[in-house]
Amino acid sequence: MRMTMGPALAGVAALAVAGMALTTAFEPVWAHGPTRQKVRESIEINAPQDKVWAAIRNFQDMSWLPPVTKTTGEKGNEIGATRTLTLTGGATVEEELYKYEPDLLSYSYRITKVDVKVLPVTNYSSTLTVSPAPDGKAKLEWAGAFYRGYPNNDPPPELSDEAARTAVSGLYKAGLEALKKKIESGS
């Protein structure tokens, strides 16, 4: 017994085959853009946790970060507080506090405005956390998540994922080293 396909079923089959051909033909056009990048740096500081927290807890003070020459802001450590960092050379970075947990010795903020020539990132958020380390020391961790400075496919090298990770990692390392030196020297 031989079965045949009716005209209606043949039309549906033809549409399905055509749909698969179109999907395959346009796949490269649907390639996804950048992926969220993450950087996490930490340092042990020869000081108790409360001393390290005291050095970083004021969201309005980022004087310990080497490229920062001035910090101005509003609302202290309240959620929604803002600060503007003025960097060596005059560029500025605007940031907003969105989580402040003094009991956990931690706060989180996001960049609301930065020129990608200054820091090649977009949609940047970051958290600073102090935790215990062996022998009465403290561990300070700085973790960030962001997208590269160029949101589309095929970014120029200076706005690539690698450039963004390298810039953020370098900034974190410099800041953590400077803070360790400041705290351990008692200044």
Phi, psi and omega in degrees: 000128182252133181255143177240153180271131178289164181301322182293315180293324177296322178294319178296317179298319180296319178296320180297316178296317179296320178297319178295322180295318179295318180300314180294321182294329184259003182307314181300330179293332184268015180301143183279159181275212185292157176250153180296131179259153179224141176227137178222120177233149178213163180211145173268135181239132182281072180196156177293158181306316184296329178289320178292316179299319179301328181284336184243348191296336181277105180302334182280357182236110177239029183296342180282349180272118188313313183284353183277124177257339181202143175233128173234152181189182181222148173078016174055240181251020177286148174302132183094356177301149179236156174214151174239123177264127173260127185259162173308130183097348174100349179295155179234156176229128178255134184225159180225134178280126179239353175209131179222114185232080183299330178294332178261003181054052186208147169212157182231145180216166177229152173277129178258339178202125175204143174282128181297345174286337179274311177220112189283059182224161170225160178049049183271133170222154188209155179225135172251131182220134175256132179221166181288150174229165182302156174061035176075009179275172176239150175249127175250124181243137177236115183237137180223155175225142188191170170251157178300167183289343180247113189283346184263178177290159177058060181289154172293155185307323183285352179236022182277172175303314182298317179297319179295312180299316181297316181296313182293315179300316179297319178297314180298313181299315180297317179295315180295317178297316180297318179293318177301313180298315181298312184290314183291335178273351178080014181268000000 
